[in-house]
Amino acid sequence: MRLKTKFIRNFLSKEQYKSGKIYAIFIVFLCVFASHLYWNSGLRDLLSASTTTIFKNHEYWRLITSTFIHGDLEHLLSNSLMLFILSYFVAAFYGAKLCFFLSVISGILINFSVLGIKGGEMSLVGASGVVYFLWGFWLSLYLKLQTQYNLKGRLLRVGAITLILLVPTSYAPNVSYMAHFLGLVYGLFMGEVYFQLNKKHLTSFEDWEVKINLEELVPDENHNDFSRVE
């Protein structure tokens, strides 16, 4: 007897929260507002994170504020589009509260890691590390949940999107590629942790239509049921 299956839906088939777009607008506006303060107010010297301010002066709030400020308008615009898109996707499916929490925590972790690993006197500003973190978080869960495609198909899709959107095509000396790399790695790891903690809920949305091929069944002569034709 052959079973024919048809994919119906899974967790990623429909938005789970209606606040995705509102949150994405909010987080981009927060970056615009923080960057404006950084460019045009006396708070400039209190917002960016550097090796000295974190490890010598212990001004740890900078690990958060430096995530949302940007060096100039070009820097802000280059991050805003991807930040909006990924914040929307993560907030729409996993919730705005979780997305904001992940953005703040990942910003702290990435900034602290980069400053600690790099050493020397350097300063960090910008949300690009958070962008890569959210991307890693989304891709990790995509691999787990889109089971209507086989593993090879999922890996090919993830690989293609990563190459197109995440791999830089040119080198810029003022860009922290380590922040990008660590953000992606931390995001992939956090996505795996989130899946394991919420596996039952996330997989409960998976639905398949199953059809039995009745042409392979014939009535059994001795019983009032059906037997398989071999």
Stockholm file with secondary structure:
# STOCKHOLM 1.0

chainA/1-230         MRLKTKFIRNFLSKEQYKSGKIYAIFIVFLCVFASHLYWNSGLRDLLSASTTTIFKNHEYWRLITSTFIHGDLEHLLSNSLMLFILSYFVAAFYGAKLCFFLSVISGILINFSVLGIKGGEMSLVGASGVVYFLWGFWLSLYLKLQTQYNLKGRLLRVGAITLILLVPTSYAPNVSYMAHFLGLVYGLFMGEVYFQLNKKHLTSFEDWEVKINLEELVPDENHNDFSRVE
#=GR chainA/1-230 SS CCEEEEEEECGGGSCSCTTHHHHHHHHHHHHHHHHHHHHHSTTGGGTCEEHIIIIISCCTTHHHHHHHCCSSHHHHHHHHHHHHHHHHHHHHHHCHHHHHHHHHHHHHHHHHHHHHHHCSSCEECCSHHHHHHHHHHHHHHHHHHCTTSCHHHHHHHHHHHHHHHTSCSSCCTTSCHHHHHHHHHHHHHHHHHHHHHSHHHHHTTCEEEEEECGGGEEECSSSSSEEECC
#=GC SS_cons         CCEEEEEEECGGGSCSCTTHHHHHHHHHHHHHHHHHHHHHSTTGGGTCEEHIIIIISCCTTHHHHHHHCCSSHHHHHHHHHHHHHHHHHHHHHHCHHHHHHHHHHHHHHHHHHHHHHHCSSCEECCSHHHHHHHHHHHHHHHHHHCTTSCHHHHHHHHHHHHHHHTSCSSCCTTSCHHHHHHHHHHHHHHHHHHHHHSHHHHHTTCEEEEEECGGGEEECSSSSSEEECC
//
